[in-house]
Amino acid sequence: MTTEAAMSSTVRATAAEPRGRLAYLDGWRAVAVAVVITSHVTGFRHEPLLLKQVARWLPVGEIGVLIFFFISGYVISRSALAEIEAKGSFSQRAFYIRRAFRIIPPLVLYLATCLLLGAFGLVDFHIGNAAPAFLYVCNVELFNNCVWLGGHTWSLAYEEQFYMLFPILLGFFLLGRMPFIPHLVFAVVFAALPLFFPLSYASRLDFPLIYCLFGMGFLAARHQAAVERLLRPVAGWLFVVAAAVVLAAPGFMPWPVLYNNYPLLFVPAIPVMVLCAGWSFASSFFTLGWLRYLGRISYGIYLWQELATSDLFRTRPLAVELAAVAGIVVLCAVLFEVMETPLIRLGRRLAEGEPAGAPASARGT
């Protein structure tokens, strides 16, 4: 890992290192999950009333999660394009193995813990709630029995549906590889479920907005050099403007406007905001070591914050809920070191065809 003094120069060097880990994106992951937690803590408590003013972020469309969607599309696309450039091909098998070892074990542990708490009567959660969360269909109204503790996996469902479709489209359009028809049909149907059966509380813009952000991630990765040449000279100003559009303006706008067409501005604004942070004065903040580490464990934090902000703690004083949030951050750091990181490395070795006992890869997760 680079030292703090070298972090800023590392961010600027990553354009020539497509397989390298972009330091500032980890900072953005931390900010995104903080926005999610802020909206959950402020938006669902009965007191103190002052928090309701902060909760104006809530109806915007889960801003923190939308940032994650763009980052996911961008990072996955960079990795896939780098593989094609290096090997002249792209392995769907390896892609799915890496994703499975990265995403599934933490989710299983979280859901199993909630089921155990439910069995003791501490929370309202049972197998009928866990099943749709585990199957990644909590963004489909037909299967929306996920309740609070599983409800946040609607965003994971969108990602898994995208991951199912992405390698097929990539292989067809970039490599001229004809897809396996049953796989294609399943992926298309799976990805289209939330379009035809949207959540009752979802905006009509959710599906197109989310897939546009995935697509913008791919375009930014595909045309990275051109995008950087265009944006870098004015990256500081663009970052300020885009951040105002995404993070500040919604706090001063009436709800009907936010629910209607305003979120369409997020399609250009979120990519510009995220990318320009790495090419401007903001990079010094987004590459802070502690912030980057929180970003690296943000998947676990996103999963477990739902428990910390559930009725188990929400009905107690605010200080108790905040302590629960702090506790899950510590828990997620431990889980990342002792469980997630070894499994990520194992998944990579299996994806690359190396023996399971081979030395761990030195690349970042």
N, C-alpha and C positions, 0 to 999 in steps of 0.2 A: 504494500500500500504506500502511496506517495506521502510525503510530509506535507504539513499544512502550507509551508512556504512555496511548495511546488504545485499546489493544486490548481492555481489559476492558469499557469502555463500548460498544465495537463489538459484542461478543458479545451484550450485552443489547439492542442495537438491531436485531438481525437478525430478530426476530420480526415486525417491521413491514416487512422487506425480504426477501420470499420468494425473490427471485432472487439475493440477495447470497450471498457465500461465507461459510460459518460458520467463523470462525477456529479455534474449539476442536476442530472435527472434523479439521482438518489435524493438530493435536496428537495426536488419538486415532489417526489413521492411522500416525503415527510410532511410537507406543507399540505398536500392533498388529503392525507389521512387526518391531519389536524383540523382541516375544514369540516370533514365528515363528523369527527368527534364533537366539534364545537356546535354543529347544527343539532346533533343528537342530545347533547347536554342542555342546550338552551331552548330547544323547540318543544320539549315534551314534559317539562317540569311545570308544576302549578305555581311554584314560587322559587326564587324571588321574581317579581314581575319585570324587573329591569332586564332580565335575560331575554324576554320576548322581543326586545328591540334588536338584540344580536341575532335572534332567530329569523330575521327577515331574509337571511341567506337561504333559509330552508326551501321555500317554494321555487327557487330559481331553477331547479332541475339537478340537484345533487352535484354542485360544482366540483367538489373534490373528486367524485367518481368520474366525472367527465374528463378531468385532467388525466386520471389513470387510463381512461380509454385511449386517449391520444398517445400517451407514453407507451402503452402496450403495443399499439399498432406500429409505432415508430421503432421501438426496440426489436420487436419480432421481425419486422421487415429488414432492418439493418443486418441482423444476424443471418437471415435467410439469403439476402443478396450477397453478403460476404461469403457465404458457403458456395453459392453459385459461381461467384468470381474466382474463388480459390480452387474449386473442384470441377466446375463445369456442370454440376448437377445439384439436386436438392433431395435429401432423404426424408420422406414423410415419416418413415418408421422412427428414425432418430428424433425427429421433431416431436412426435407424440410421446416417446419415451421420456425425453427431457421434461416436457410439460407435465406428464403424469407424476413424475417423482418430485417436481417442484410444487404442484398445486394440491394434489389429492391428500397426501398424508396430513398436512396441517388441518385441512378441512375435516377429515375423519376424526382427528383428535378433538377438535372443537365440538363437533356434533356429538361425539361419544360423551364428552364431559357434560354437555347440556342434557343429554338423555339421562345420565346418572343423577344430575341435580333434579331433573323432573321426576325420576323414580322415587326420590326422597321427599317429593312435594315442595321443594324449594322454588322451583320455577314451573311455568306451564309449558311443557315441551314433551312430546312423545314421538314414537316412531313415525306416525303419520305426518308429523311436521318435519322430521329429519329426512325422510325419503326424498321429497321433491328438492330439498336443498342439496342432497348428495347427488342427485341425478341432473342437477343444473337446469331446473325448469321453474324456478321461483319467479321468473319474469314472464310466465305464461299464466293467464287468468284461470285456465282450466285446472291447473295444478297448484294454485296459490293457496295452500294451506300451511304456509311456512311460519306464520305468526312472527312476533318480533325477533326472536332469537335466530330464526332462519331467514327472515325476510330480506336481510341485507345481501344474501347470496344472489339476488336478482342481478347484481352487477357481475358476479362471477359467472352466472349463466350466460350473459351476453358474451363474455370473454371466451368461454368454452365453445359456444356456438360459432364465434368468429374463428377460433383455433381449428375447429373441425373443417371449416370451409376454406380457410386461407391457403393451406398447402396445395389443395386441389386447383384453386385459381392460379396460384403462383406457377405450378407445374405446367398448366395448360397455356397460359398467356406468355410466360417467359421462356419455357423450355419446349413448348409444342408437345407436351406429354398428354396423351388422351387419358382422361380419368377413368377409374374403375366405376362403371355406371351405378352399381348398388351403393357404393361409397358416396358418389356424387348426389344421388337421390336422397340418401339419409341426411347428408350434410345440409342440403338445401332445405329440406323439410324441417330439420332441427333448427336451423337459423331463422326460418320464416315463422315459426310458432308465435313468437311475441308480436309479430306484425299482424297476424290474423286473430290472435287472442290476447290483446294487450291488457295489462293490469288495469283494474278498475280505477286506480288512483294515478295512472300514468298519463302524461301529456300526449297529445296526438303527435308531437314532434319527437318523442323519445327514440323510436326506432330509426328514423332517418338521421336524426342528430348523432346518435351513437355510431352508426355505420359510416357516416361522413367523417367522424373523428378518427375511426379506424383507417378509413381511406386516406385521410390527410396524413396520418402517420406513415402510411406506405409511400405516398407521393414525396413527403419530406425526406424519407430514406432513399428513395429511388433517384431523386434529383438533389441530393444533399449539397453537392458543390455549387450548383447554380443557386439554390436557395440561400446558401451562406453568402455568396457573392452579392446577392440582391439585398439581403437584410442586414448584414454585418455593419456596413457604413452608418446606418441609422438605428442600430439595434437598441441603443439606450432609450431613445425617444419612443420607438415602437413598443418596447417593453412597458414603459410607463402608460402609454395609451391603452394597450391591450389589457394590462392589469386593471386599469380603471374600468374598462368595459366588462371584464369578467368578475372581478372581486369587489369593486367599489360601487359602481352605478346601480346594481340591483338593490342595494340597501336603501336607495332613495326613490325607488320606482313603485308605483301602485301594483298590486298583485295581478289584476287582469292583464296588464301589459306583459308581465313576466311570464304568465301562463300561455300567452298567445305567440307572437312572432319573435319576441326578443331573443329567445335562446338560439335562433338561427345565427345570430352574431357570434356565438361561441365557436362556430365552425372555422372561421378564419382567426378569431381572436385568441382562442386557447393555443393552437399551434404557434402563433406568433409570440405570444407571451412566454411559452415554455422554451422555445428555441432561442429567442433573443436574450433570455436570462443567462444563457451560456456564452453569449457573445458580447456582453455588456458589463457595466459596472456591477450588475446584480450577481455576477458569477462568484464574487467574493463571499456573498452570503450563502448562496446555494451549494457551495463546496466546503462549507464549514464541516469539520470532521464529525462532530456530534450529530449534526443535522443529516449528514450522509448516512450515518449508522442507523438513525431512526428510519431513514428511507429504505435501507436494506432489510429492515425487519418489519416494514410497513404492511406486508401481506398478513402476517400474524396479528399485528395490531388491529388491522381492519376486521379480521375475523372476531377477535376476542373483545373489542370495544363494545360490541353489541350486548355482551353479557354485562359489562361494566355499566352500561347505560340502560339496562333493563329495569323492570319494576323491582328486582331484587335490591337495587341500590337507589333507584330514582325516587322512591317514596321516602327515602331517608334524607337527612340534611345534605345540602349541596357539598359540604366538605367531605362527606362519606363517599359520594359518587365520584368526586375528583380523586380521592384517595384510591378508589377502585380502578379508575383509569390509569393512575400512576402504577398501580400494582400490576395491571395487565401489560404495561410497557416492559416492566422488569421481567415478567413471566415470558413475554415474547422474545426478549433478548436471550434468555436462557434456552428456550426452545430452538431458537435460530442456531445457537452454537452447538447444542448437543444433539439435535434431531434434524433440523432442516438442512444445514450445511452438509453433513455427511450424506444425506439422501440425495441432495442436488449433485454432489460429486459422483455418487454411485450411478445416478441416472445418466450423467454424461459419459461415464466409462462404458456403461451398457450400450448407450446410443452409438458410441464410436467403436464398439466391438472389442473393447479391452476387457481383460479378465477382471472379475469383481474385486480381486485383491490387489489390483495394480495401484501404484502410487497415486495419490489425489492430484487432480489437475491444479495447476497454479493460477488458472484464470479466475477472475472475479465471478461471483454468482449473479 
